[in-house]
Amino acid sequence: MTEARSRLPAPPPEVVIDGAPAIGRYAGRIATIDWRALSEPHRRSALWQRLHHKRWHYVGLGNGELFIGVAIVDLGWTCTAFAYVFERRSKSLLANWRQDGLPGLQCRVSDQPLSGCESWFRGPGARLSLRHQPEDTLSLKVQTAGIDLQAELSLTDAAPMLLAIGRIENGGVAHATQKSPALMVKGQLKVGGQAFSLDDAIASVDASNGLLARNTDWRWACAHSPEVGFNLQNGYFGANENALWLQGELIPLGAARFEFEPKQPMAPWRVSTDDGLLDLSFSPEGARQEDRNLFIAASHYIQPVGTFSGQVKASKDALPFAVKGLLGVTEDHQSRW
């Protein structure tokens, strides 16, 4: 059993306290993310909130053979979902599916990030869902042309979850995100006529919910094993969600630096934090990439899959913990939404 340890306080009962965002980093689960209690100067019109409220559930899971990324995204005025399967041996995508839909009719992203969550997408030839089960697991199902995935992600005995709540500048209001550490997986995948067991895979979950600016960009890195994992972001949310999980302990990190060549994202990356607790190189193996321009909205997105190596530390004076070949992703994302 993982011993739950953290240097962060327990989550507040709500993301809004006395009309304002309950800004901070916390260790543990929050029941729901609900912005309706915001008051001036944080409150916006119903129409503004409809257009700017963004919610998503993202699951990344991988093992020695594969990395799988699945997302269900509610943008307020539209929704989208994607699922991809990257084979590490051939360094190629075995499947890369995406579809848009209408919020409420074809898609729902739960305001419950983990406990009680029920997010789904339904479209022509596609059924995706992420649902919390009574035994404290998340049931992930993906059925699309080419992908048949069924997996159970165990929340039992996991290290502390990260909850981050913060303000958004430059036209946004507030954002909250719940990030998981390494989660044990049981499941199976059928793709391209092949069958794979996922019983040795490690998963992580990103449940995000905020009132964001029209133009939003970020760099992101995430990787997990039972011994060590991390989440880093540089962009619209500052250092709010930067965290290290080391041997069961959740440790807040400082501001993240991403050193990479945007025009050559398959070249090596370097990610580090200004507190000196994390310094890693990233070697991409392949990527999912998409550029879209819908006139009223546009996005540039690339998510390389690869491995991290280097070192992390629990504190400034602690001995370094070596990281080698840790499977994960980086991301470069710009959106006008």
VENGI-V783506 format. One record per pair of residues at least 24 apart in sequence whose ideal C-beta (glycine too) atoms are under 10 Angstrom apart, sorted by sequence separation. I is the first residue (numbers start at 1). J is the second residue. D is the distance in whole Angstrom. If there is no record, write none. Layout:
BEGIN
I J D
I J D
END
This chain:
BEGIN
4 28 9
19 43 8
51 75 9
52 76 7
53 77 10
55 79 9
56 80 9
57 81 10
58 82 9
59 83 9
62 86 8
64 88 7
65 89 7
78 102 7
79 103 5
99 123 5
114 138 7
158 182 7
159 183 10
180 204 5
181 205 10
202 226 7
212 236 7
232 256 4
234 258 5
251 275 10
253 277 6
254 278 9
258 282 9
260 284 9
265 289 8
282 306 6
283 307 5
304 328 10
305 329 5
306 330 8
51 76 5
52 77 10
56 81 10
63 88 9
64 89 9
75 100 10
77 102 9
78 103 7
79 104 9
81 106 9
99 124 7
101 126 9
155 180 8
158 183 6
179 204 7
180 205 4
204 229 7
206 231 8
212 237 9
231 256 10
232 257 9
233 258 9
252 277 9
253 278 6
281 306 10
282 307 7
283 308 8
304 329 6
305 330 9
16 42 8
50 76 5
51 77 6
62 88 8
68 94 10
77 103 7
79 105 9
80 106 10
81 107 7
99 125 8
157 183 10
158 184 8
179 205 7
180 206 8
210 236 9
230 256 9
232 258 8
251 277 7
281 307 9
282 308 5
283 309 7
303 329 5
304 330 5
49 76 8
50 77 7
68 95 9
69 96 10
70 97 10
71 98 9
73 100 10
74 101 10
76 103 7
79 106 7
80 107 8
99 126 6
153 180 8
156 183 9
157 184 8
178 205 8
179 206 6
180 207 8
202 229 8
204 231 8
210 237 8
251 278 9
280 307 10
281 308 7
282 309 8
303 330 7
304 331 8
48 76 10
66 94 8
75 103 8
78 106 10
79 107 4
81 109 10
97 125 9
98 126 10
155 183 7
156 184 8
178 206 8
179 207 8
280 308 5
281 309 6
282 310 9
302 330 9
303 331 5
304 332 9
72 101 10
74 103 5
78 107 9
79 108 8
97 126 7
99 128 9
154 183 6
155 184 9
177 206 7
178 207 4
179 208 9
208 237 9
244 273 8
280 309 7
281 310 6
302 331 7
303 332 8
73 103 10
74 104 9
79 109 8
153 183 5
154 184 5
177 207 7
178 208 8
278 308 10
280 310 4
301 331 7
302 332 5
303 333 8
97 128 9
152 183 10
153 184 7
154 185 8
176 207 9
177 208 4
178 209 9
242 273 6
246 277 9
279 310 5
280 311 8
301 332 8
302 333 8
75 107 10
151 183 10
152 184 9
153 185 6
154 186 8
176 208 7
177 209 7
242 274 10
246 278 10
278 310 8
279 311 6
280 312 7
300 332 8
301 333 5
74 107 6
152 185 7
153 186 9
175 208 7
176 209 6
177 210 8
208 241 9
242 275 9
244 277 6
278 311 8
279 312 8
300 333 7
301 334 8
73 107 8
74 108 7
75 109 10
151 185 5
152 186 5
153 187 8
175 209 7
176 210 6
239 273 8
244 278 6
277 311 9
278 312 5
279 313 9
299 333 7
300 334 5
301 335 8
72 107 6
74 109 4
151 186 7
152 187 6
174 209 10
175 210 3
176 211 10
206 241 9
221 256 8
239 274 9
242 277 10
243 278 10
269 304 8
277 312 6
278 313 8
299 334 7
300 335 8
72 108 8
73 109 7
74 110 10
150 186 10
151 187 3
174 210 6
175 211 7
220 256 9
239 275 9
242 278 9
266 302 9
277 313 5
298 334 8
299 335 5
300 336 10
72 109 6
150 187 5
151 188 8
173 210 8
174 211 6
175 212 6
219 256 8
221 258 7
234 271 9
265 302 5
267 304 10
269 306 8
271 308 8
276 313 7
277 314 8
298 335 7
299 336 7
71 109 10
72 110 9
81 119 10
83 121 10
149 187 7
150 188 6
151 189 8
172 210 7
173 211 4
174 212 9
175 213 10
219 257 9
220 258 9
262 300 9
265 303 9
266 304 7
268 306 9
272 310 8
275 313 9
277 315 7
297 335 8
298 336 5
299 337 7
81 120 9
82 121 9
114 153 10
149 188 8
150 189 8
172 211 6
173 212 8
219 258 4
232 271 6
234 273 10
265 304 6
269 308 9
271 310 9
273 312 9
276 315 10
277 316 7
297 336 6
298 337 8
81 121 4
115 155 8
148 188 8
149 189 5
150 190 9
171 211 10
172 212 5
173 213 9
218 258 10
232 272 9
262 302 9
266 306 9
270 310 8
275 315 9
276 316 6
296 336 8
297 337 5
80 121 8
81 122 9
114 155 6
148 189 7
149 190 8
171 212 8
172 213 4
175 216 10
182 223 9
183 224 8
204 245 10
219 260 8
230 271 9
232 273 7
275 316 7
277 318 8
279 320 9
288 329 9
296 337 9
79 121 7
81 123 8
138 180 9
147 189 7
148 190 4
149 191 8
168 210 6
170 212 10
171 213 4
172 214 9
182 224 4
184 226 8
281 323 10
283 325 9
285 327 9
287 329 9
294 336 9
80 123 10
83 126 9
147 190 8
148 191 7
167 210 10
168 211 7
170 213 5
171 214 6
172 215 10
179 222 8
181 224 6
182 225 6
183 226 10
219 262 9
230 273 9
277 320 10
280 323 6
287 330 9
288 331 10
289 332 9
290 333 10
291 334 10
292 335 9
293 336 9
294 337 9
79 123 10
114 158 10
146 190 9
147 191 5
161 205 9
163 207 10
164 208 9
166 210 9
167 211 10
168 212 6
169 213 8
170 214 9
171 215 7
172 216 7
180 224 8
181 225 10
182 226 5
260 304 9
277 321 10
279 323 9
282 326 9
287 331 9
74 119 9
81 126 7
83 128 7
97 142 8
99 144 8
138 183 8
140 185 9
146 191 6
147 192 9
153 198 10
165 210 9
168 213 6
170 215 8
171 216 9
179 224 10
181 226 9
182 227 8
278 323 9
284 329 9
287 332 10
73 119 10
81 127 10
82 128 9
98 144 9
99 145 10
115 161 10
137 183 9
141 187 9
146 192 6
152 198 9
158 204 10
161 207 9
170 216 9
182 228 9
232 278 7
280 326 8
282 328 8
284 330 8
72 119 5
74 121 9
81 128 5
95 142 10
97 144 5
114 161 7
137 184 9
138 185 10
140 187 7
142 189 9
143 190 10
144 191 10
146 193 9
148 195 9
149 196 9
151 198 5
152 199 10
158 205 10
181 228 10
182 229 5
230 277 9
282 329 9
55 103 9
71 119 10
72 120 7
73 121 9
97 145 7
113 161 9
137 185 10
139 187 9
150 198 9
151 199 9
153 201 9
168 216 8
181 229 5
221 269 8
223 271 10
230 278 6
232 280 9
280 328 9
282 330 6
72 121 5
95 144 8
97 146 7
114 163 10
137 186 9
142 191 10
149 198 8
153 202 10
154 203 9
180 229 9
181 230 9
53 103 10
71 121 9
95 145 9
96 146 9
97 147 6
113 163 8
151 201 8
153 203 5
155 205 9
179 229 9
181 231 9
219 269 9
221 271 5
230 280 8
70 121 10
95 146 5
96 147 9
152 203 10
153 204 9
179 230 10
180 231 9
220 271 10
55 107 10
57 109 6
94 146 8
95 147 5
151 203 7
153 205 7
179 231 5
219 271 9
50 103 9
55 108 9
56 109 6
57 110 7
94 147 9
55 109 4
95 149 10
177 231 9
179 233 10
54 109 9
55 110 8
53 109 10
55 111 7
57 113 8
72 128 6
177 233 9
57 114 10
71 128 9
72 129 8
83 140 10
85 142 9
221 278 10
223 280 8
55 113 10
70 128 7
72 130 7
140 198 10
71 130 10
83 142 5
221 280 8
223 282 9
253 312 9
271 330 7
57 117 7
70 130 8
82 142 10
83 143 10
177 237 7
57 118 10
81 142 9
83 144 6
85 146 8
117 178 9
175 236 8
176 237 10
221 282 7
251 312 9
269 330 6
57 119 5
82 144 10
85 147 6
175 237 6
179 241 6
181 243 9
251 313 9
56 119 9
57 120 10
81 144 9
83 146 9
84 147 9
113 176 8
115 178 10
140 203 8
177 240 8
178 241 10
179 242 10
181 244 10
182 245 7
251 314 6
269 332 10
55 119 8
57 121 10
83 147 6
85 149 8
113 177 8
114 178 6
172 236 7
176 240 9
177 241 5
179 243 7
181 245 4
251 315 8
111 176 10
113 178 4
138 203 8
140 205 9
159 224 10
172 237 10
175 240 8
176 241 10
180 245 9
181 246 10
249 314 7
265 330 8
83 149 7
112 178 10
113 179 9
114 180 7
170 236 8
175 241 9
179 245 9
246 312 6
265 331 10
113 180 9
138 205 7
159 226 9
164 231 9
169 236 8
181 248 9
245 312 10
246 313 8
247 314 8
251 318 10
265 332 6
158 226 10
168 236 6
181 249 10
244 312 6
246 314 5
162 231 7
164 233 9
168 237 7
169 238 9
181 250 7
244 313 9
70 140 7
159 229 8
166 236 10
167 237 9
168 238 9
244 314 8
260 330 7
262 332 6
57 128 10
59 130 7
70 141 10
166 237 6
167 238 9
179 250 10
57 129 10
58 130 9
68 140 9
70 142 6
166 238 7
168 240 10
246 318 9
258 330 7
260 332 8
262 334 10
57 130 5
164 237 7
166 239 9
167 240 9
258 331 10
68 142 8
164 238 10
166 240 4
247 321 8
258 332 8
130 205 8
164 239 9
165 240 8
166 241 8
246 321 6
35 111 9
164 240 4
165 241 10
33 110 9
34 111 6
70 147 9
130 207 9
164 241 4
244 321 9
246 323 10
32 110 9
33 111 5
34 112 10
162 240 10
163 241 9
164 242 9
230 308 8
32 111 5
33 112 8
59 138 8
61 140 8
68 147 9
70 149 8
162 241 7
164 243 8
31 111 9
32 112 5
33 113 6
162 242 9
228 308 9
31 112 7
32 113 8
57 138 9
59 140 6
68 149 7
70 151 9
162 243 5
222 303 10
30 112 9
31 113 9
161 243 10
162 244 10
217 299 10
230 312 7
29 112 9
30 113 7
31 114 9
32 115 9
57 140 9
59 142 9
68 151 9
160 243 9
162 245 8
214 297 9
215 298 10
216 299 9
217 300 9
220 303 8
221 304 10
223 306 9
229 312 10
29 113 7
30 114 8
31 115 6
32 116 8
161 245 10
223 307 8
228 312 6
29 114 5
30 115 9
31 116 7
32 117 10
160 245 8
223 308 5
29 115 6
159 245 5
222 308 10
29 116 10
158 245 9
159 246 9
221 308 8
61 149 9
117 205 9
119 207 9
159 247 9
160 248 8
162 250 6
164 252 9
159 248 5
160 249 8
161 250 8
59 149 10
61 151 7
117 207 7
158 248 9
159 249 7
160 250 4
162 252 9
114 205 7
157 248 10
159 250 6
59 151 8
61 153 8
113 205 8
113 206 9
114 207 6
228 321 6
230 323 9
59 153 7
95 189 10
113 207 3
227 321 8
228 322 9
229 323 10
94 189 9
112 207 8
113 208 8
228 323 6
15 111 10
95 191 5
111 207 9
113 209 7
227 323 9
230 326 9
235 331 10
94 191 5
95 192 7
110 207 8
112 209 10
229 326 8
231 328 10
235 332 10
236 333 10
93 191 10
94 192 5
109 207 9
111 209 6
225 323 9
228 326 7
230 328 8
232 330 9
233 331 9
235 333 8
94 193 10
109 208 9
110 209 9
227 326 9
229 328 8
235 334 9
236 335 9
94 194 7
109 209 8
223 323 8
225 325 10
225 326 6
94 196 9
224 326 8
225 327 8
223 326 5
224 327 8
225 328 9
85 189 7
87 191 9
223 327 6
224 328 7
87 192 9
223 328 2
85 191 5
222 328 5
223 329 7
84 191 10
85 192 8
87 194 9
221 328 7
222 329 6
223 330 9
83 191 10
221 329 7
222 330 8
85 194 10
87 196 9
220 329 8
221 330 5
222 331 8
220 330 7
221 331 7
85 196 9
219 330 7
220 331 4
219 331 7
220 332 8
218 331 7
219 332 6
220 333 7
218 332 8
219 333 8
217 332 8
218 333 5
52 168 9
217 333 6
218 334 8
68 185 10
216 333 8
217 334 4
218 335 9
54 172 9
216 334 8
217 335 7
52 171 8
68 187 10
215 334 8
216 335 5
217 336 10
52 172 7
53 173 10
215 335 7
216 336 8
52 173 8
54 175 8
56 177 9
57 178 10
58 179 10
59 180 9
68 189 7
214 335 9
215 336 5
216 337 7
61 183 8
63 185 8
213 335 10
214 336 6
215 337 8
62 185 9
66 189 7
68 191 9
212 335 9
213 336 10
214 337 7
49 173 9
59 183 9
61 185 6
65 189 10
202 326 10
204 328 9
213 337 9
42 167 8
48 173 9
66 191 9
202 327 8
204 329 10
212 337 8
29 155 8
59 185 10
61 187 8
201 327 10
202 328 10
44 172 10
61 189 10
68 196 9
44 173 6
65 194 10
33 163 9
43 173 8
66 196 6
68 198 8
29 160 9
30 161 9
42 173 6
65 196 6
27 159 9
28 160 6
29 161 5
33 165 9
41 173 9
42 174 7
65 197 9
66 198 8
27 160 4
28 161 6
30 163 5
63 196 9
65 198 9
68 201 8
70 203 10
26 160 9
27 161 7
28 162 9
29 163 7
63 197 9
67 201 9
26 161 9
27 162 7
28 163 7
30 165 9
38 173 7
63 198 7
65 200 9
66 201 8
68 203 9
71 206 9
73 208 9
74 209 9
76 211 10
26 162 8
27 163 7
38 174 7
62 198 9
63 199 9
64 200 8
65 201 9
76 212 10
25 162 7
26 163 4
61 198 7
63 200 5
64 201 9
75 212 10
25 163 7
26 164 8
35 173 8
62 200 10
63 201 4
24 163 8
25 164 5
26 165 8
35 174 7
62 201 6
63 202 7
24 164 8
25 165 8
35 175 10
61 201 5
62 202 7
22 163 10
23 164 9
24 165 6
25 166 9
33 174 10
35 176 8
60 201 10
61 202 7
62 203 8
23 165 6
24 166 8
33 175 9
34 176 10
60 202 9
61 203 4
62 204 10
22 165 5
23 166 5
33 176 5
60 203 7
61 204 8
21 165 6
22 166 10
23 167 7
33 177 9
59 203 6
60 204 6
61 205 9
21 166 7
33 178 8
59 204 7
60 205 8
21 167 6
30 176 8
58 204 9
59 205 5
60 206 8
20 167 9
21 168 9
58 205 7
59 206 8
15 163 9
17 165 10
30 178 7
57 205 7
58 206 4
59 207 10
16 165 9
29 178 7
57 206 7
58 207 8
10 160 10
11 161 9
15 165 5
28 178 9
56 206 7
57 207 5
58 208 8
11 162 10
12 163 9
14 165 10
23 174 8
29 180 9
56 207 8
57 208 8
8 160 8
11 163 5
21 173 8
22 174 9
26 178 10
55 207 8
56 208 5
57 209 10
4 157 9
6 159 8
7 160 10
10 163 9
12 165 8
21 174 4
23 176 10
55 208 7
56 209 8
2 156 9
3 157 9
4 158 8
5 159 8
6 160 4
8 162 8
9 163 10
11 165 9
20 174 9
21 175 8
22 176 9
54 208 8
55 209 5
56 210 10
1 156 9
2 157 5
4 159 7
5 160 7
6 161 9
8 163 9
21 176 8
54 209 8
55 210 8
1 157 5
2 158 6
3 159 8
4 160 5
6 162 9
8 164 10
53 209 8
54 210 6
2 159 5
3 160 10
4 161 10
53 210 8
54 211 8
2 160 9
16 174 8
52 210 9
53 211 6
54 212 5
15 174 8
52 211 5
53 212 8
54 213 10
15 175 9
16 176 10
51 211 10
52 212 6
15 176 5
52 213 7
62 223 9
49 211 6
52 214 7
54 216 8
58 220 10
60 222 7
62 224 9
48 211 8
51 214 8
60 223 9
61 224 9
52 216 10
58 222 9
60 224 8
11 176 10
11 178 9
44 211 7
43 211 10
42 211 9
38 211 8
33 207 8
35 209 8
33 208 9
34 209 9
35 210 8
91 266 10
33 209 4
35 211 6
30 207 10
32 209 9
33 210 8
29 207 10
2 181 8
2 182 9
21 210 10
21 211 10
98 288 9
96 288 6
98 290 7
100 292 10
91 284 9
92 285 10
93 286 7
96 289 9
15 209 8
91 285 5
92 286 6
93 287 9
96 290 9
98 292 9
100 294 9
15 210 10
90 285 10
91 286 5
93 288 7
89 285 10
90 286 9
91 287 10
93 289 10
88 285 6
87 285 10
88 286 8
86 285 8
87 286 8
86 286 5
86 287 8
86 288 7
84 287 10
85 288 10
84 288 5
83 288 10
82 288 8
84 290 10
82 290 8
80 292 9
93 305 9
25 239 9
91 305 9
25 240 7
91 306 10
24 240 9
25 241 8
27 243 9
78 294 9
23 240 8
25 242 9
86 303 9
88 305 8
25 243 7
67 285 8
78 296 10
86 304 10
87 305 10
88 306 9
67 286 9
69 288 7
77 296 9
78 297 8
80 299 10
82 301 10
84 303 8
86 305 5
88 307 9
77 297 9
86 306 10
67 288 10
82 303 10
84 305 9
27 249 10
28 250 9
75 297 8
27 250 5
2 226 8
26 250 10
25 250 9
27 252 9
25 252 5
25 253 10
71 303 10
69 303 7
8 243 8
67 303 10
69 305 8
6 243 9
68 305 10
67 305 5
6 245 9
66 305 9
67 306 9
88 327 8
5 245 10
5 246 10
5 247 9
6 248 9
7 249 8
8 250 6
2 245 10
5 248 6
6 249 7
7 250 7
8 251 9
60 303 9
62 305 8
86 329 9
3 247 9
4 248 7
5 249 4
6 250 4
7 251 6
8 252 6
2 247 9
3 248 5
4 249 9
5 250 7
6 251 8
7 252 7
58 303 10
60 305 9
2 248 5
3 249 8
4 250 8
5 251 9
6 252 9
1 248 9
2 249 10
78 337 9
67 327 7
69 329 7
75 335 9
77 337 9
64 325 10
66 327 10
67 328 8
76 337 8
67 329 7
69 331 10
75 337 6
64 327 8
63 327 8
73 337 10
62 327 5
61 327 10
62 328 8
60 327 9
62 329 9
60 328 8
60 329 6
54 335 9
54 337 7
52 337 9
51 337 9
7 314 9
7 315 9
END
